[in-house]
Amino acid sequence: MAGKRAQAAPAHVTALAFLATGEALLGENRWQRRHQLAFELAFERAESEFLSGDLANADERLTLLGARASGLV
């Protein structure tokens, strides 16, 4: 199981770069203009952070997302 996680980790690091770029391209007012897309990008980024072992950033991002949720999933 640890071996499989280690093999998959580089993909999550790459995904983090793509997701961060997507957030940056949406700009500072992304939450007003494209709330759903901004939420999805941030959520996927938190998941990639978690899966790559960056638990502190994943937890912080998910906490912030809780305040931005528009409803229950």
mmCIF file as gemmi writes it, N, C-alpha and C atoms, coordinates in Angstrom:
data_model
loop_
_atom_site.group_PDB
_atom_site.id
_atom_site.type_symbol
_atom_site.label_atom_id
_atom_site.label_alt_id
_atom_site.label_comp_id
_atom_site.label_asym_id
_atom_site.label_entity_id
_atom_site.label_seq_id
_atom_site.pdbx_PDB_ins_code
_atom_site.Cartn_x
_atom_site.Cartn_y
_atom_site.Cartn_z
_atom_site.occupancy
_atom_site.B_iso_or_equiv
_atom_site.pdbx_formal_charge
_atom_site.auth_seq_id
_atom_site.auth_asym_id
_atom_site.pdbx_PDB_model_num
ATOM 1 N N . MET Axp A 1 ? 0.837 -1.182 0 1 0 ? 1 A 1
ATOM 2 C CA . MET Axp A 1 ? 0 0 0 1 0 ? 1 A 1
ATOM 3 C C . MET Axp A 1 ? 0.885 1.251 0 1 0 ? 1 A 1
ATOM 4 N N . ALA Axp A 2 ? 1.917 1.271 0.808 1 0 ? 2 A 1
ATOM 5 C CA . ALA Axp A 2 ? 2.816 2.421 0.843 1 0 ? 2 A 1
ATOM 6 C C . ALA Axp A 2 ? 3.524 2.589 -0.493 1 0 ? 2 A 1
ATOM 7 N N . GLY Axp A 3 ? 3.865 1.473 -1.129 1 0 ? 3 A 1
ATOM 8 C CA . GLY Axp A 3 ? 4.508 1.54 -2.438 1 0 ? 3 A 1
ATOM 9 C C . GLY Axp A 3 ? 3.613 2.167 -3.484 1 0 ? 3 A 1
ATOM 10 N N . LYS Axp A 4 ? 2.345 1.786 -3.467 1 0 ? 4 A 1
ATOM 11 C CA . LYS Axp A 4 ? 1.39 2.362 -4.424 1 0 ? 4 A 1
ATOM 12 C C . LYS Axp A 4 ? 1.218 3.857 -4.183 1 0 ? 4 A 1
ATOM 13 N N . ARG Axp A 5 ? 1.193 4.241 -2.917 1 0 ? 5 A 1
ATOM 14 C CA . ARG Axp A 5 ? 1.069 5.671 -2.601 1 0 ? 5 A 1
ATOM 15 C C . ARG Axp A 5 ? 2.297 6.435 -3.082 1 0 ? 5 A 1
ATOM 16 N N . ALA Axp A 6 ? 3.44 5.846 -2.908 1 0 ? 6 A 1
ATOM 17 C CA . ALA Axp A 6 ? 4.671 6.514 -3.347 1 0 ? 6 A 1
ATOM 18 C C . ALA Axp A 6 ? 4.7 6.675 -4.858 1 0 ? 6 A 1
ATOM 19 N N . GLN Axp A 7 ? 4.206 5.682 -5.574 1 0 ? 7 A 1
ATOM 20 C CA . GLN Axp A 7 ? 4.165 5.773 -7.035 1 0 ? 7 A 1
ATOM 21 C C . GLN Axp A 7 ? 3.192 6.846 -7.498 1 0 ? 7 A 1
ATOM 22 N N . ALA Axp A 8 ? 2.096 6.984 -6.804 1 0 ? 8 A 1
ATOM 23 C CA . ALA Axp A 8 ? 1.058 7.932 -7.21 1 0 ? 8 A 1
ATOM 24 C C . ALA Axp A 8 ? 1.389 9.367 -6.801 1 0 ? 8 A 1
ATOM 25 N N . ALA Axp A 9 ? 2.251 9.55 -5.824 1 0 ? 9 A 1
ATOM 26 C CA . ALA Axp A 9 ? 2.541 10.886 -5.295 1 0 ? 9 A 1
ATOM 27 C C . ALA Axp A 9 ? 3.005 11.878 -6.356 1 0 ? 9 A 1
ATOM 28 N N . PRO Axp A 10 ? 3.877 11.51 -7.287 1 0 ? 10 A 1
ATOM 29 C CA . PRO Axp A 10 ? 4.291 12.504 -8.28 1 0 ? 10 A 1
ATOM 30 C C . PRO Axp A 10 ? 3.127 13.062 -9.101 1 0 ? 10 A 1
ATOM 31 N N . ALA Axp A 11 ? 2.129 12.254 -9.346 1 0 ? 11 A 1
ATOM 32 C CA . ALA Axp A 11 ? 0.971 12.752 -10.096 1 0 ? 11 A 1
ATOM 33 C C . ALA Axp A 11 ? 0.243 13.823 -9.299 1 0 ? 11 A 1
ATOM 34 N N . HIS Axp A 12 ? 0.192 13.672 -8.004 1 0 ? 12 A 1
ATOM 35 C CA . HIS Axp A 12 ? -0.493 14.662 -7.178 1 0 ? 12 A 1
ATOM 36 C C . HIS Axp A 12 ? 0.293 15.965 -7.109 1 0 ? 12 A 1
ATOM 37 N N . VAL Axp A 13 ? 1.6 15.851 -7.128 1 0 ? 13 A 1
ATOM 38 C CA . VAL Axp A 13 ? 2.423 17.061 -7.133 1 0 ? 13 A 1
ATOM 39 C C . VAL Axp A 13 ? 2.201 17.842 -8.427 1 0 ? 13 A 1
ATOM 40 N N . THR Axp A 14 ? 2.125 17.132 -9.535 1 0 ? 14 A 1
ATOM 41 C CA . THR Axp A 14 ? 1.844 17.77 -10.82 1 0 ? 14 A 1
ATOM 42 C C . THR Axp A 14 ? 0.438 18.367 -10.822 1 0 ? 14 A 1
ATOM 43 N N . ALA Axp A 15 ? -0.513 17.63 -10.28 1 0 ? 15 A 1
ATOM 44 C CA . ALA Axp A 15 ? -1.887 18.127 -10.207 1 0 ? 15 A 1
ATOM 45 C C . ALA Axp A 15 ? -1.949 19.415 -9.396 1 0 ? 15 A 1
ATOM 46 N N . LEU Axp A 16 ? -1.182 19.484 -8.315 1 0 ? 16 A 1
ATOM 47 C CA . LEU Axp A 16 ? -1.151 20.71 -7.509 1 0 ? 16 A 1
ATOM 48 C C . LEU Axp A 16 ? -0.727 21.91 -8.335 1 0 ? 16 A 1
ATOM 49 N N . ALA Axp A 17 ? 0.263 21.719 -9.177 1 0 ? 17 A 1
ATOM 50 C CA . ALA Axp A 17 ? 0.741 22.823 -10.017 1 0 ? 17 A 1
ATOM 51 C C . ALA Axp A 17 ? -0.348 23.27 -10.988 1 0 ? 17 A 1
ATOM 52 N N . PHE Axp A 18 ? -1.034 22.326 -11.61 1 0 ? 18 A 1
ATOM 53 C CA . PHE Axp A 18 ? -2.102 22.666 -12.552 1 0 ? 18 A 1
ATOM 54 C C . PHE Axp A 18 ? -3.262 23.365 -11.835 1 0 ? 18 A 1
ATOM 55 N N . LEU Axp A 19 ? -3.642 22.866 -10.676 1 0 ? 19 A 1
ATOM 56 C CA . LEU Axp A 19 ? -4.763 23.452 -9.943 1 0 ? 19 A 1
ATOM 57 C C . LEU Axp A 19 ? -4.43 24.853 -9.436 1 0 ? 19 A 1
ATOM 58 N N . ALA Axp A 20 ? -3.216 25.054 -8.975 1 0 ? 20 A 1
ATOM 59 C CA . ALA Axp A 20 ? -2.789 26.381 -8.531 1 0 ? 20 A 1
ATOM 60 C C . ALA Axp A 20 ? -2.796 27.358 -9.702 1 0 ? 20 A 1
ATOM 61 N N . THR Axp A 21 ? -2.367 26.897 -10.865 1 0 ? 21 A 1
ATOM 62 C CA . THR Axp A 21 ? -2.384 27.744 -12.063 1 0 ? 21 A 1
ATOM 63 C C . THR Axp A 21 ? -3.816 28.105 -12.438 1 0 ? 21 A 1
ATOM 64 N N . GLY Axp A 22 ? -4.716 27.134 -12.36 1 0 ? 22 A 1
ATOM 65 C CA . GLY Axp A 22 ? -6.125 27.393 -12.653 1 0 ? 22 A 1
ATOM 66 C C . GLY Axp A 22 ? -6.708 28.443 -11.731 1 0 ? 22 A 1
ATOM 67 N N . GLU Axp A 23 ? -6.389 28.342 -10.445 1 0 ? 23 A 1
ATOM 68 C CA . GLU Axp A 23 ? -6.866 29.341 -9.489 1 0 ? 23 A 1
ATOM 69 C C . GLU Axp A 23 ? -6.299 30.719 -9.812 1 0 ? 23 A 1
ATOM 70 N N . ALA Axp A 24 ? -5.027 30.758 -10.155 1 0 ? 24 A 1
ATOM 71 C CA . ALA Axp A 24 ? -4.386 32.042 -10.477 1 0 ? 24 A 1
ATOM 72 C C . ALA Axp A 24 ? -5.001 32.662 -11.727 1 0 ? 24 A 1
ATOM 73 N N . LEU Axp A 25 ? -5.313 31.839 -12.712 1 0 ? 25 A 1
ATOM 74 C CA . LEU Axp A 25 ? -5.903 32.356 -13.949 1 0 ? 25 A 1
ATOM 75 C C . LEU Axp A 25 ? -7.3 32.93 -13.723 1 0 ? 25 A 1
ATOM 76 N N . LEU Axp A 26 ? -8.013 32.424 -12.742 1 0 ? 26 A 1
ATOM 77 C CA . LEU Axp A 26 ? -9.34 32.962 -12.449 1 0 ? 26 A 1
ATOM 78 C C . LEU Axp A 26 ? -9.257 34.346 -11.817 1 0 ? 26 A 1
ATOM 79 N N . GLY Axp A 27 ? -8.132 34.668 -11.21 1 0 ? 27 A 1
ATOM 80 C CA . GLY Axp A 27 ? -7.927 35.995 -10.647 1 0 ? 27 A 1
ATOM 81 C C . GLY Axp A 27 ? -8.446 36.134 -9.227 1 0 ? 27 A 1
ATOM 82 N N . GLU Axp A 28 ? -8.237 37.318 -8.693 1 0 ? 28 A 1
ATOM 83 C CA . GLU Axp A 28 ? -8.59 37.602 -7.304 1 0 ? 28 A 1
ATOM 84 C C . GLU Axp A 28 ? -10.095 37.558 -7.042 1 0 ? 28 A 1
ATOM 85 N N . ASN Axp A 29 ? -10.881 37.923 -8.028 1 0 ? 29 A 1
ATOM 86 C CA . ASN Axp A 29 ? -12.336 37.951 -7.825 1 0 ? 29 A 1
ATOM 87 C C . ASN Axp A 29 ? -13.011 36.656 -8.279 1 0 ? 29 A 1
ATOM 88 N N . ARG Axp A 30 ? -12.268 35.562 -8.251 1 0 ? 30 A 1
ATOM 89 C CA . ARG Axp A 30 ? -12.794 34.272 -8.73 1 0 ? 30 A 1
ATOM 90 C C . ARG Axp A 30 ? -14.03 33.821 -7.954 1 0 ? 30 A 1
ATOM 91 N N . TRP Axp A 31 ? -14.09 34.158 -6.661 1 0 ? 31 A 1
ATOM 92 C CA . TRP Axp A 31 ? -15.226 33.702 -5.862 1 0 ? 31 A 1
ATOM 93 C C . TRP Axp A 31 ? -16.504 34.458 -6.228 1 0 ? 31 A 1
ATOM 94 N N . GLN Axp A 32 ? -16.385 35.664 -6.721 1 0 ? 32 A 1
ATOM 95 C CA . GLN Axp A 32 ? -17.558 36.414 -7.144 1 0 ? 32 A 1
ATOM 96 C C . GLN Axp A 32 ? -17.967 36.054 -8.572 1 0 ? 32 A 1
ATOM 97 N N . ARG Axp A 33 ? -16.988 35.878 -9.447 1 0 ? 33 A 1
ATOM 98 C CA . ARG Axp A 33 ? -17.276 35.617 -10.857 1 0 ? 33 A 1
ATOM 99 C C . ARG Axp A 33 ? -17.611 34.153 -11.136 1 0 ? 33 A 1
ATOM 100 N N . ARG Axp A 34 ? -16.829 33.233 -10.609 1 0 ? 34 A 1
ATOM 101 C CA . ARG Axp A 34 ? -16.963 31.808 -10.944 1 0 ? 34 A 1
ATOM 102 C C . ARG Axp A 34 ? -16.897 30.961 -9.675 1 0 ? 34 A 1
ATOM 103 N N . HIS Axp A 35 ? -17.865 31.143 -8.781 1 0 ? 35 A 1
ATOM 104 C CA . HIS Axp A 35 ? -17.835 30.502 -7.469 1 0 ? 35 A 1
ATOM 105 C C . HIS Axp A 35 ? -17.7 28.983 -7.576 1 0 ? 35 A 1
ATOM 106 N N . GLN Axp A 36 ? -18.513 28.359 -8.396 1 0 ? 36 A 1
ATOM 107 C CA . GLN Axp A 36 ? -18.492 26.893 -8.481 1 0 ? 36 A 1
ATOM 108 C C . GLN Axp A 36 ? -17.138 26.383 -8.978 1 0 ? 36 A 1
ATOM 109 N N . LEU Axp A 37 ? -16.604 27 -10.017 1 0 ? 37 A 1
ATOM 110 C CA . LEU Axp A 37 ? -15.306 26.58 -10.544 1 0 ? 37 A 1
ATOM 111 C C . LEU Axp A 37 ? -14.192 26.833 -9.526 1 0 ? 37 A 1
ATOM 112 N N . ALA Axp A 38 ? -14.229 27.974 -8.867 1 0 ? 38 A 1
ATOM 113 C CA . ALA Axp A 38 ? -13.224 28.291 -7.843 1 0 ? 38 A 1
ATOM 114 C C . ALA Axp A 38 ? -13.291 27.276 -6.708 1 0 ? 38 A 1
ATOM 115 N N . PHE Axp A 39 ? -14.497 26.905 -6.32 1 0 ? 39 A 1
ATOM 116 C CA . PHE Axp A 39 ? -14.67 25.923 -5.245 1 0 ? 39 A 1
ATOM 117 C C . PHE Axp A 39 ? -14.116 24.567 -5.671 1 0 ? 39 A 1
ATOM 118 N N . GLU Axp A 40 ? -14.446 24.146 -6.88 1 0 ? 40 A 1
ATOM 119 C CA . GLU Axp A 40 ? -13.973 22.849 -7.366 1 0 ? 40 A 1
ATOM 120 C C . GLU Axp A 40 ? -12.452 22.798 -7.461 1 0 ? 40 A 1
ATOM 121 N N . LEU Axp A 41 ? -11.841 23.86 -7.957 1 0 ? 41 A 1
ATOM 122 C CA . LEU Axp A 41 ? -10.383 23.907 -8.044 1 0 ? 41 A 1
ATOM 123 C C . LEU Axp A 41 ? -9.748 23.828 -6.656 1 0 ? 41 A 1
ATOM 124 N N . ALA Axp A 42 ? -10.279 24.585 -5.719 1 0 ? 42 A 1
ATOM 125 C CA . ALA Axp A 42 ? -9.731 24.586 -4.365 1 0 ? 42 A 1
ATOM 126 C C . ALA Axp A 42 ? -9.939 23.23 -3.686 1 0 ? 42 A 1
ATOM 127 N N . PHE Axp A 43 ? -11.091 22.617 -3.914 1 0 ? 43 A 1
ATOM 128 C CA . PHE Axp A 43 ? -11.364 21.307 -3.313 1 0 ? 43 A 1
ATOM 129 C C . PHE Axp A 43 ? -10.423 20.247 -3.873 1 0 ? 43 A 1
ATOM 130 N N . GLU Axp A 44 ? -10.245 20.241 -5.189 1 0 ? 44 A 1
ATOM 131 C CA . GLU Axp A 44 ? -9.33 19.281 -5.808 1 0 ? 44 A 1
ATOM 132 C C . GLU Axp A 44 ? -7.896 19.533 -5.353 1 0 ? 44 A 1
ATOM 133 N N . ARG Axp A 45 ? -7.557 20.791 -5.164 1 0 ? 45 A 1
ATOM 134 C CA . ARG Axp A 45 ? -6.215 21.124 -4.679 1 0 ? 45 A 1
ATOM 135 C C . ARG Axp A 45 ? -6.016 20.575 -3.268 1 0 ? 45 A 1
ATOM 136 N N . ALA Axp A 46 ? -7.021 20.714 -2.415 1 0 ? 46 A 1
ATOM 137 C CA . ALA Axp A 46 ? -6.945 20.17 -1.057 1 0 ? 46 A 1
ATOM 138 C C . ALA Axp A 46 ? -6.785 18.654 -1.095 1 0 ? 46 A 1
ATOM 139 N N . GLU Axp A 47 ? -7.504 18.007 -1.993 1 0 ? 47 A 1
ATOM 140 C CA . GLU Axp A 47 ? -7.391 16.549 -2.112 1 0 ? 47 A 1
ATOM 141 C C . GLU Axp A 47 ? -5.982 16.15 -2.551 1 0 ? 47 A 1
ATOM 142 N N . SER Axp A 48 ? -5.428 16.861 -3.506 1 0 ? 48 A 1
ATOM 143 C CA . SER Axp A 48 ? -4.068 16.558 -3.968 1 0 ? 48 A 1
ATOM 144 C C . SER Axp A 48 ? -3.044 16.83 -2.874 1 0 ? 48 A 1
ATOM 145 N N . GLU Axp A 49 ? -3.26 17.896 -2.105 1 0 ? 49 A 1
ATOM 146 C CA . GLU Axp A 49 ? -2.363 18.171 -0.985 1 0 ? 49 A 1
ATOM 147 C C . GLU Axp A 49 ? -2.413 17.027 0.023 1 0 ? 49 A 1
ATOM 148 N N . PHE Axp A 50 ? -3.61 16.569 0.317 1 0 ? 50 A 1
ATOM 149 C CA . PHE Axp A 50 ? -3.778 15.462 1.259 1 0 ? 50 A 1
ATOM 150 C C . PHE Axp A 50 ? -3.076 14.204 0.755 1 0 ? 50 A 1
ATOM 151 N N . LEU Axp A 51 ? -3.317 13.868 -0.504 1 0 ? 51 A 1
ATOM 152 C CA . LEU Axp A 51 ? -2.751 12.641 -1.065 1 0 ? 51 A 1
ATOM 153 C C . LEU Axp A 51 ? -1.239 12.709 -1.249 1 0 ? 51 A 1
ATOM 154 N N . SER Axp A 52 ? -0.693 13.915 -1.341 1 0 ? 52 A 1
ATOM 155 C CA . SER Axp A 52 ? 0.76 14.04 -1.468 1 0 ? 52 A 1
ATOM 156 C C . SER Axp A 52 ? 1.427 14.19 -0.107 1 0 ? 52 A 1
ATOM 157 N N . GLY Axp A 53 ? 0.634 14.162 0.967 1 0 ? 53 A 1
ATOM 158 C CA . GLY Axp A 53 ? 1.189 14.211 2.314 1 0 ? 53 A 1
ATOM 159 C C . GLY Axp A 53 ? 1.255 15.587 2.941 1 0 ? 53 A 1
ATOM 160 N N . ASP Axp A 54 ? 0.738 16.601 2.252 1 0 ? 54 A 1
ATOM 161 C CA . ASP Axp A 54 ? 0.747 17.965 2.789 1 0 ? 54 A 1
ATOM 162 C C . ASP Axp A 54 ? -0.538 18.186 3.59 1 0 ? 54 A 1
ATOM 163 N N . LEU Axp A 55 ? -0.62 17.514 4.72 1 0 ? 55 A 1
ATOM 164 C CA . LEU Axp A 55 ? -1.857 17.498 5.498 1 0 ? 55 A 1
ATOM 165 C C . LEU Axp A 55 ? -2.216 18.855 6.084 1 0 ? 55 A 1
ATOM 166 N N . ALA Axp A 56 ? -1.226 19.625 6.487 1 0 ? 56 A 1
ATOM 167 C CA . ALA Axp A 56 ? -1.503 20.936 7.092 1 0 ? 56 A 1
ATOM 168 C C . ALA Axp A 56 ? -2.184 21.872 6.098 1 0 ? 56 A 1
ATOM 169 N N . ASN Axp A 57 ? -1.648 21.951 4.878 1 0 ? 57 A 1
ATOM 170 C CA . ASN Axp A 57 ? -2.263 22.824 3.868 1 0 ? 57 A 1
ATOM 171 C C . ASN Axp A 57 ? -3.621 22.305 3.439 1 0 ? 57 A 1
ATOM 172 N N . ALA Axp A 58 ? -3.771 20.997 3.321 1 0 ? 58 A 1
ATOM 173 C CA . ALA Axp A 58 ? -5.061 20.419 2.963 1 0 ? 58 A 1
ATOM 174 C C . ALA Axp A 58 ? -6.107 20.765 4.012 1 0 ? 58 A 1
ATOM 175 N N . ASP Axp A 59 ? -5.746 20.63 5.276 1 0 ? 59 A 1
ATOM 176 C CA . ASP Axp A 59 ? -6.675 20.935 6.363 1 0 ? 59 A 1
ATOM 177 C C . ASP Axp A 59 ? -7.056 22.413 6.364 1 0 ? 59 A 1
ATOM 178 N N . GLU Axp A 60 ? -6.065 23.273 6.174 1 0 ? 60 A 1
ATOM 179 C CA . GLU Axp A 60 ? -6.334 24.715 6.147 1 0 ? 60 A 1
ATOM 180 C C . GLU Axp A 60 ? -7.251 25.078 4.975 1 0 ? 60 A 1
ATOM 181 N N . ARG Axp A 61 ? -6.986 24.513 3.796 1 0 ? 61 A 1
ATOM 182 C CA . ARG Axp A 61 ? -7.79 24.813 2.614 1 0 ? 61 A 1
ATOM 183 C C . ARG Axp A 61 ? -9.229 24.312 2.798 1 0 ? 61 A 1
ATOM 184 N N . LEU Axp A 62 ? -9.391 23.126 3.356 1 0 ? 62 A 1
ATOM 185 C CA . LEU Axp A 62 ? -10.736 22.585 3.57 1 0 ? 62 A 1
ATOM 186 C C . LEU Axp A 62 ? -11.504 23.395 4.612 1 0 ? 62 A 1
ATOM 187 N N . THR Axp A 63 ? -10.813 23.882 5.618 1 0 ? 63 A 1
ATOM 188 C CA . THR Axp A 63 ? -11.461 24.74 6.616 1 0 ? 63 A 1
ATOM 189 C C . THR Axp A 63 ? -11.976 26.024 5.971 1 0 ? 63 A 1
ATOM 190 N N . LEU Axp A 64 ? -11.142 26.636 5.131 1 0 ? 64 A 1
ATOM 191 C CA . LEU Axp A 64 ? -11.569 27.848 4.427 1 0 ? 64 A 1
ATOM 192 C C . LEU Axp A 64 ? -12.714 27.571 3.454 1 0 ? 64 A 1
ATOM 193 N N . LEU Axp A 65 ? -12.693 26.399 2.824 1 0 ? 65 A 1
ATOM 194 C CA . LEU Axp A 65 ? -13.758 26.042 1.888 1 0 ? 65 A 1
ATOM 195 C C . LEU Axp A 65 ? -15.087 25.853 2.6 1 0 ? 65 A 1
ATOM 196 N N . GLY Axp A 66 ? -15.023 25.402 3.852 1 0 ? 66 A 1
ATOM 197 C CA . GLY Axp A 66 ? -16.263 25.234 4.624 1 0 ? 66 A 1
ATOM 198 C C . GLY Axp A 66 ? -17.052 26.525 4.716 1 0 ? 66 A 1
ATOM 199 N N . ALA Axp A 67 ? -16.361 27.631 4.82 1 0 ? 67 A 1
ATOM 200 C CA . ALA Axp A 67 ? -17.024 28.933 4.905 1 0 ? 67 A 1
ATOM 201 C C . ALA Axp A 67 ? -17.555 29.387 3.538 1 0 ? 67 A 1
ATOM 202 N N . ARG Axp A 68 ? -17.013 28.847 2.477 1 0 ? 68 A 1
ATOM 203 C CA . ARG Axp A 68 ? -17.426 29.259 1.126 1 0 ? 68 A 1
ATOM 204 C C . ARG Axp A 68 ? -18.457 28.327 0.495 1 0 ? 68 A 1
ATOM 205 N N . ALA Axp A 69 ? -18.79 27.25 1.18 1 0 ? 69 A 1
ATOM 206 C CA . ALA Axp A 69 ? -19.752 26.295 0.642 1 0 ? 69 A 1
ATOM 207 C C . ALA Axp A 69 ? -21.116 26.96 0.498 1 0 ? 69 A 1
ATOM 208 N N . SER Axp A 70 ? -21.775 26.699 -0.626 1 0 ? 70 A 1
ATOM 209 C CA . SER Axp A 70 ? -23.081 27.315 -0.864 1 0 ? 70 A 1
ATOM 210 C C . SER Axp A 70 ? -24.23 26.425 -0.406 1 0 ? 70 A 1
ATOM 211 N N . GLY Axp A 71 ? -23.925 25.231 0.071 1 0 ? 71 A 1
ATOM 212 C CA . GLY Axp A 71 ? -24.95 24.316 0.547 1 0 ? 71 A 1
ATOM 213 C C . GLY Axp A 71 ? -24.318 23.015 1.004 1 0 ? 71 A 1
ATOM 214 N N . LEU Axp A 72 ? -25.153 22.108 1.458 1 0 ? 72 A 1
ATOM 215 C CA . LEU Axp A 72 ? -24.659 20.798 1.893 1 0 ? 72 A 1
ATOM 216 C C . LEU Axp A 72 ? -24.473 19.88 0.697 1 0 ? 72 A 1
ATOM 217 N N . VAL Axp A 73 ? -23.433 19.078 0.761 1 0 ? 73 A 1
ATOM 218 C CA . VAL Axp A 73 ? -23.169 18.115 -0.325 1 0 ? 73 A 1
ATOM 219 C C . VAL Axp A 73 ? -23.849 16.818 0.036 1 0 ? 73 A 1
